[in-house]
Amino acid sequence: MCYVAFIHGMGFADILKEMNIPRSNIAAALLSFNIGIEVVQIALVGVLVPLIYLLYRYKYARRFVVAGSSAAFVLGGIWLFERLFAG
């Protein structure tokens, strides 16, 4: 998984170049960016897993799962459309 995040972060290397970061610091900036993303993802998992566990004990848990999945699907579709057809 770490390799996937690092490869994903390589896509931001061009943005770092546009920020006029000295060439010798680009690798450090990219590594720092990727570590920051991983820390945020771990923090989100740490917060959301207990909440999801409590949700599944709730009477209307299935409705929340369907609503959350639908929202993720719609937002993903919007993101895909923007990447494919906009700009």
N, CA, C and O atoms as a GROMACS GRO file, in nm:
protein
  348
    1MET      N    1   0.083  -0.119   0.000
    1MET     CA    2   0.000   0.000   0.000
    1MET      C    3   0.087   0.125   0.000
    1MET      O    4   0.052   0.224  -0.064
    2CYS      N    5   0.196   0.121   0.070
    2CYS     CA    6   0.285   0.237   0.074
    2CYS      C    7   0.338   0.270  -0.065
    2CYS      O    8   0.351   0.387  -0.100
    3TYR      N    9   0.369   0.166  -0.144
    3TYR     CA   10   0.418   0.190  -0.279
    3TYR      C   11   0.312   0.258  -0.364
    3TYR      O   12   0.343   0.346  -0.445
    4VAL      N   13   0.186   0.219  -0.344
    4VAL     CA   14   0.077   0.280  -0.420
    4VAL      C   15   0.068   0.428  -0.387
    4VAL      O   16   0.054   0.511  -0.477
    5ALA      N   17   0.076   0.462  -0.260
    5ALA     CA   18   0.069   0.602  -0.219
    5ALA      C   19   0.188   0.680  -0.274
    5ALA      O   20   0.174   0.794  -0.317
    6PHE      N   21   0.305   0.618  -0.274
    6PHE     CA   22   0.423   0.686  -0.325
    6PHE      C   23   0.411   0.711  -0.475
    6PHE      O   24   0.443   0.819  -0.523
    7ILE      N   25   0.363   0.610  -0.548
    7ILE     CA   26   0.344   0.627  -0.692
    7ILE      C   27   0.238   0.732  -0.719
    7ILE      O   28   0.252   0.814  -0.810
    8HIS      N   29   0.132   0.730  -0.640
    8HIS     CA   30   0.028   0.831  -0.654
    8HIS      C   31   0.087   0.970  -0.631
    8HIS      O   32   0.055   1.065  -0.702
    9GLY      N   33   0.173   0.981  -0.532
    9GLY     CA   34   0.235   1.110  -0.502
    9GLY      C   35   0.327   1.159  -0.612
    9GLY      O   36   0.352   1.279  -0.623
   10MET      N   37   0.377   1.067  -0.693
   10MET     CA   38   0.464   1.107  -0.802
   10MET      C   39   0.388   1.197  -0.900
   10MET      O   40   0.449   1.279  -0.970
   11GLY      N   41   0.258   1.182  -0.904
   11GLY     CA   42   0.178   1.268  -0.990
   11GLY      C   43   0.184   1.414  -0.949
   11GLY      O   44   0.156   1.503  -1.029
   12PHE      N   45   0.220   1.438  -0.824
   12PHE     CA   46   0.229   1.574  -0.775
   12PHE      C   47   0.368   1.635  -0.795
   12PHE      O   48   0.391   1.751  -0.761
   13ALA      N   49   0.459   1.558  -0.850
   13ALA     CA   50   0.594   1.608  -0.871
   13ALA      C   51   0.593   1.729  -0.964
   13ALA      O   52   0.670   1.823  -0.944
   14ASP      N   53   0.507   1.727  -1.065
   14ASP     CA   54   0.498   1.841  -1.156
   14ASP      C   55   0.453   1.967  -1.083
   14ASP      O   56   0.501   2.077  -1.111
   15ILE      N   57   0.361   1.950  -0.990
   15ILE     CA   58   0.314   2.065  -0.912
   15ILE      C   59   0.427   2.120  -0.829
   15ILE      O   60   0.443   2.242  -0.816
   16LEU      N   61   0.507   2.031  -0.772
   16LEU     CA   62   0.621   2.077  -0.693
   16LEU      C   63   0.720   2.154  -0.778
   16LEU      O   64   0.781   2.251  -0.733
   17LYS      N   65   0.736   2.111  -0.903
   17LYS     CA   66   0.826   2.183  -0.993
   17LYS      C   67   0.776   2.325  -1.019
   17LYS      O   68   0.854   2.419  -1.027
   18GLU      N   69   0.644   2.340  -1.032
   18GLU     CA   70   0.585   2.471  -1.057
   18GLU      C   71   0.596   2.563  -0.936
   18GLU      O   72   0.581   2.685  -0.948
   19MET      N   73   0.621   2.505  -0.820
   19MET     CA   74   0.632   2.584  -0.697
   19MET      C   75   0.772   2.642  -0.679
   19MET      O   76   0.802   2.702  -0.575
   20ASN      N   77   0.856   2.625  -0.777
   20ASN     CA   78   0.992   2.678  -0.774
   20ASN      C   79   1.072   2.627  -0.654
   20ASN      O   80   1.152   2.700  -0.595
   21ILE      N   81   1.051   2.502  -0.620
   21ILE     CA   82   1.130   2.438  -0.515
   21ILE      C   83   1.264   2.401  -0.578
   21ILE      O   84   1.268   2.348  -0.689
   22PRO      N   85   1.372   2.428  -0.508
   22PRO     CA   86   1.502   2.391  -0.566
   22PRO      C   87   1.506   2.242  -0.600
   22PRO      O   88   1.452   2.158  -0.528
   23ARG      N   89   1.571   2.211  -0.711
   23ARG     CA   90   1.575   2.074  -0.762
   23ARG      C   91   1.628   1.976  -0.658
   23ARG      O   92   1.585   1.861  -0.653
   24SER      N   93   1.720   2.020  -0.576
   24SER     CA   94   1.777   1.931  -0.474
   24SER      C   95   1.679   1.901  -0.362
   24SER      O   96   1.700   1.805  -0.287
   25ASN      N   97   1.573   1.979  -0.348
   25ASN     CA   98   1.474   1.958  -0.241
   25ASN      C   99   1.345   1.893  -0.287
   25ASN      O  100   1.257   1.868  -0.205
   26ILE      N  101   1.332   1.864  -0.416
   26ILE     CA  102   1.207   1.808  -0.467
   26ILE      C  103   1.179   1.671  -0.406
   26ILE      O  104   1.066   1.643  -0.368
   27ALA      N  105   1.280   1.586  -0.397
   27ALA     CA  106   1.260   1.453  -0.340
   27ALA      C  107   1.213   1.462  -0.195
   27ALA      O  108   1.123   1.389  -0.154
   28ALA      N  109   1.274   1.551  -0.117
   28ALA     CA  110   1.234   1.568   0.023
   28ALA      C  111   1.091   1.622   0.032
   28ALA      O  112   1.014   1.579   0.118
   29ALA      N  113   1.056   1.715  -0.056
   29ALA     CA  114   0.921   1.771  -0.054
   29ALA      C  115   0.818   1.664  -0.091
   29ALA      O  116   0.712   1.656  -0.030
   30LEU      N  117   0.850   1.583  -0.190
   30LEU     CA  118   0.759   1.476  -0.232
   30LEU      C  119   0.744   1.372  -0.123
   30LEU      O  120   0.633   1.325  -0.096
   31LEU      N  121   0.855   1.336  -0.060
   31LEU     CA  122   0.850   1.238   0.050
   31LEU      C  123   0.768   1.295   0.166
   31LEU      O  124   0.687   1.223   0.225
   32SER      N  125   0.789   1.421   0.200
   32SER     CA  126   0.713   1.484   0.308
   32SER      C  127   0.564   1.486   0.276
   32SER      O  128   0.480   1.461   0.363
   33PHE      N  129   0.532   1.517   0.151
   33PHE     CA  130   0.392   1.517   0.110
   33PHE      C  131   0.329   1.379   0.129
   33PHE      O  132   0.220   1.367   0.185
   34ASN      N  133   0.399   1.275   0.082
   34ASN     CA  134   0.346   1.139   0.092
   34ASN      C  135   0.332   1.095   0.237
   34ASN      O  136   0.234   1.030   0.272
   35ILE      N  137   0.428   1.128   0.321
   35ILE     CA  138   0.419   1.092   0.462
   35ILE      C  139   0.299   1.164   0.526
   35ILE      O  140   0.226   1.105   0.605
   36GLY      N  141   0.280   1.289   0.490
   36GLY     CA  142   0.165   1.364   0.542
   36GLY      C  143   0.033   1.300   0.502
   36GLY      O  144  -0.059   1.291   0.584
   37ILE      N  145   0.023   1.256   0.378
   37ILE     CA  146  -0.099   1.190   0.331
   37ILE      C  147  -0.123   1.061   0.409
   37ILE      O  148  -0.235   1.033   0.450
   38GLU      N  149  -0.017   0.984   0.430
   38GLU     CA  150  -0.031   0.858   0.504
   38GLU      C  151  -0.074   0.883   0.648
   38GLU      O  152  -0.157   0.810   0.700
   39VAL      N  153  -0.019   0.985   0.712
   39VAL     CA  154  -0.056   1.017   0.850
   39VAL      C  155  -0.203   1.055   0.858
   39VAL      O  156  -0.274   1.011   0.949
   40VAL      N  157  -0.249   1.135   0.764
   40VAL     CA  158  -0.391   1.174   0.762
   40VAL      C  159  -0.480   1.052   0.740
   40VAL      O  160  -0.584   1.039   0.806
   41GLN      N  161  -0.441   0.962   0.649
   41GLN     CA  162  -0.522   0.843   0.625
   41GLN      C  163  -0.528   0.755   0.750
   41GLN      O  164  -0.635   0.704   0.783
   42ILE      N  165  -0.418   0.738   0.818
   42ILE     CA  166  -0.417   0.657   0.941
   42ILE      C  167  -0.504   0.722   1.048
   42ILE      O  168  -0.577   0.653   1.119
   43ALA      N  169  -0.497   0.854   1.059
   43ALA     CA  170  -0.580   0.925   1.157
   43ALA      C  171  -0.728   0.909   1.125
   43ALA      O  172  -0.809   0.886   1.215
   44LEU      N  173  -0.764   0.920   0.998
   44LEU     CA  174  -0.904   0.902   0.959
   44LEU      C  175  -0.953   0.762   0.991
   44LEU      O  176  -1.063   0.744   1.042
   45VAL      N  177  -0.872   0.663   0.961
   45VAL     CA  178  -0.909   0.524   0.992
   45VAL      C  179  -0.925   0.508   1.144
   45VAL      O  180  -1.020   0.444   1.190
   46GLY      N  181  -0.834   0.566   1.220
   46GLY     CA  182  -0.842   0.557   1.365
   46GLY      C  183  -0.968   0.619   1.423
   46GLY      O  184  -1.019   0.573   1.524
   47VAL      N  185  -1.018   0.723   1.359
   47VAL     CA  186  -1.141   0.788   1.405
   47VAL      C  187  -1.265   0.715   1.351
   47VAL      O  188  -1.361   0.695   1.425
   48LEU      N  189  -1.261   0.677   1.225
   48LEU     CA  190  -1.381   0.623   1.161
   48LEU      C  191  -1.412   0.478   1.197
   48LEU      O  192  -1.529   0.440   1.204
   49VAL      N  193  -1.311   0.396   1.221
   49VAL     CA  194  -1.337   0.255   1.253
   49VAL      C  195  -1.423   0.241   1.379
   49VAL      O  196  -1.520   0.166   1.376
   50PRO      N  197  -1.391   0.310   1.489
   50PRO     CA  198  -1.481   0.300   1.605
   50PRO      C  199  -1.622   0.351   1.577
   50PRO      O  200  -1.720   0.295   1.625
   51LEU      N  201  -1.631   0.459   1.498
   51LEU     CA  202  -1.763   0.512   1.464
   51LEU      C  203  -1.843   0.413   1.379
   51LEU      O  204  -1.963   0.396   1.399
   52ILE      N  205  -1.776   0.349   1.285
   52ILE     CA  206  -1.844   0.250   1.201
   52ILE      C  207  -1.888   0.130   1.284
   52ILE      O  208  -1.996   0.075   1.263
   53TYR      N  209  -1.804   0.090   1.379
   53TYR     CA  210  -1.840  -0.020   1.468
   53TYR      C  211  -1.967   0.014   1.546
   53TYR      O  212  -2.057  -0.069   1.559
   54LEU      N  213  -1.974   0.136   1.598
   54LEU     CA  214  -2.095   0.178   1.670
   54LEU      C  215  -2.215   0.188   1.576
   54LEU      O  216  -2.327   0.155   1.615
   55LEU      N  217  -2.192   0.231   1.455
   55LEU     CA  218  -2.300   0.244   1.358
   55LEU      C  219  -2.365   0.109   1.331
   55LEU      O  220  -2.488   0.100   1.321
   56TYR      N  221  -2.286   0.005   1.319
   56TYR     CA  222  -2.341  -0.126   1.288
   56TYR      C  223  -2.428  -0.182   1.400
   56TYR      O  224  -2.505  -0.275   1.378
   57ARG      N  225  -2.416  -0.126   1.517
   57ARG     CA  226  -2.500  -0.168   1.628
   57ARG      C  227  -2.634  -0.092   1.629
   57ARG      O  228  -2.724  -0.125   1.706
   58TYR      N  229  -2.644   0.008   1.545
   58TYR     CA  230  -2.761   0.094   1.538
   58TYR      C  231  -2.868   0.028   1.452
   58TYR      O  232  -2.838  -0.046   1.358
   59LYS      N  233  -2.994   0.055   1.485
   59LYS     CA  234  -3.109  -0.006   1.419
   59LYS      C  235  -3.114   0.025   1.269
   59LYS      O  236  -3.150  -0.062   1.189
   60TYR      N  237  -3.080   0.146   1.231
   60TYR     CA  238  -3.091   0.188   1.091
   60TYR      C  239  -2.954   0.191   1.022
   60TYR      O  240  -2.931   0.273   0.933
   61ALA      N  241  -2.866   0.104   1.060
   61ALA     CA  242  -2.730   0.102   1.006
   61ALA      C  243  -2.730   0.085   0.855
   61ALA      O  244  -2.653   0.151   0.785
   62ARG      N  245  -2.815  -0.002   0.804
   62ARG     CA  246  -2.816  -0.027   0.660
   62ARG      C  247  -2.847   0.100   0.581
   62ARG      O  248  -2.790   0.120   0.474
   63ARG      N  249  -2.935   0.184   0.630
   63ARG     CA  250  -2.968   0.309   0.561
   63ARG      C  251  -2.846   0.401   0.553
   63ARG      O  252  -2.822   0.464   0.450
   64PHE      N  253  -2.768   0.407   0.661
   64PHE     CA  254  -2.648   0.489   0.660
   64PHE      C  255  -2.545   0.434   0.562
   64PHE      O  256  -2.476   0.510   0.494
   65VAL      N  257  -2.533   0.303   0.556
   65VAL     CA  258  -2.438   0.241   0.464
   65VAL      C  259  -2.478   0.271   0.320
   65VAL      O  260  -2.393   0.307   0.238
   66VAL      N  261  -2.604   0.256   0.289
   66VAL     CA  262  -2.652   0.284   0.153
   66VAL      C  263  -2.634   0.432   0.120
   66VAL      O  264  -2.591   0.465   0.010
   67ALA      N  265  -2.668   0.520   0.212
   67ALA     CA  266  -2.653   0.664   0.188
   67ALA      C  267  -2.506   0.701   0.169
   67ALA      O  268  -2.473   0.777   0.078
   68GLY      N  269  -2.419   0.650   0.254
   68GLY     CA  270  -2.277   0.679   0.242
   68GLY      C  271  -2.218   0.625   0.113
   68GLY      O  272  -2.140   0.693   0.047
   69SER      N  273  -2.256   0.504   0.076
   69SER     CA  274  -2.208   0.445  -0.049
   69SER      C  275  -2.259   0.523  -0.169
   69SER      O  276  -2.186   0.544  -0.265
   70SER      N  277  -2.384   0.566  -0.163
   70SER     CA  278  -2.440   0.645  -0.273
   70SER      C  279  -2.368   0.778  -0.287
   70SER      O  280  -2.338   0.821  -0.398
   71ALA      N  281  -2.339   0.841  -0.175
   71ALA     CA  282  -2.267   0.969  -0.178
   71ALA      C  283  -2.128   0.950  -0.237
   71ALA      O  284  -2.083   1.030  -0.318
   72ALA      N  285  -2.058   0.843  -0.196
   72ALA     CA  286  -1.925   0.816  -0.250
   72ALA      C  287  -1.931   0.789  -0.400
   72ALA      O  288  -1.845   0.834  -0.475
   73PHE      N  289  -2.033   0.717  -0.443
   73PHE     CA  290  -2.050   0.687  -0.585
   73PHE      C  291  -2.073   0.814  -0.666
   73PHE      O  292  -2.011   0.833  -0.771
   74VAL      N  293  -2.161   0.900  -0.618
   74VAL     CA  294  -2.192   1.025  -0.689
   74VAL      C  295  -2.069   1.116  -0.693
   74VAL      O  296  -2.036   1.170  -0.798
   75LEU      N  297  -2.002   1.132  -0.580
   75LEU     CA  298  -1.883   1.217  -0.577
   75LEU      C  299  -1.773   1.162  -0.666
   75LEU      O  300  -1.703   1.237  -0.733
   76GLY      N  301  -1.757   1.031  -0.666
   76GLY     CA  302  -1.659   0.968  -0.756
   76GLY      C  303  -1.693   0.990  -0.901
   76GLY      O  304  -1.604   1.014  -0.983
   77GLY      N  305  -1.822   0.983  -0.935
   77GLY     CA  306  -1.866   1.008  -1.072
   77GLY      C  307  -1.841   1.152  -1.114
   77GLY      O  308  -1.798   1.178  -1.227
   78ILE      N  309  -1.866   1.245  -1.023
   78ILE     CA  310  -1.840   1.386  -1.052
   78ILE      C  311  -1.691   1.407  -1.075
   78ILE      O  312  -1.652   1.475  -1.170
   79TRP      N  313  -1.608   1.349  -0.988
   79TRP     CA  314  -1.463   1.362  -1.002
   79TRP      C  315  -1.416   1.303  -1.135
   79TRP      O  316  -1.334   1.363  -1.205
   80LEU      N  317  -1.469   1.187  -1.170
   80LEU     CA  318  -1.432   1.123  -1.296
   80LEU      C  319  -1.472   1.211  -1.415
   80LEU      O  320  -1.392   1.231  -1.507
   81PHE      N  321  -1.593   1.263  -1.412
   81PHE     CA  322  -1.640   1.350  -1.521
   81PHE      C  323  -1.552   1.472  -1.535
   81PHE      O  324  -1.516   1.511  -1.646
   82GLU      N  325  -1.517   1.534  -1.421
   82GLU     CA  326  -1.430   1.652  -1.426
   82GLU      C  327  -1.294   1.619  -1.485
   82GLU      O  328  -1.238   1.697  -1.563
   83ARG      N  329  -1.240   1.504  -1.449
   83ARG     CA  330  -1.107   1.466  -1.498
   83ARG      C  331  -1.110   1.430  -1.647
   83ARG      O  332  -1.014   1.456  -1.720
   84LEU      N  333  -1.219   1.371  -1.691
   84LEU     CA  334  -1.226   1.327  -1.831
   84LEU      C  335  -1.266   1.438  -1.926
   84LEU      O  336  -1.212   1.449  -2.036
   85PHE      N  337  -1.363   1.522  -1.885
   85PHE     CA  338  -1.423   1.614  -1.980
   85PHE      C  339  -1.401   1.762  -1.951
   85PHE      O  340  -1.418   1.844  -2.041
   86ALA      N  341  -1.365   1.796  -1.831
   86ALA     CA  342  -1.346   1.938  -1.799
   86ALA      C  343  -1.198   1.973  -1.806
   86ALA      O  344  -1.113   1.898  -1.760
   87GLY      N  345  -1.171   2.083  -1.862
   87GLY     CA  346  -1.040   2.141  -1.863
   87GLY      C  347  -0.933   2.068  -1.924
   87GLY      O  348  -0.820   2.116  -1.926
   0.00000   0.00000   0.00000
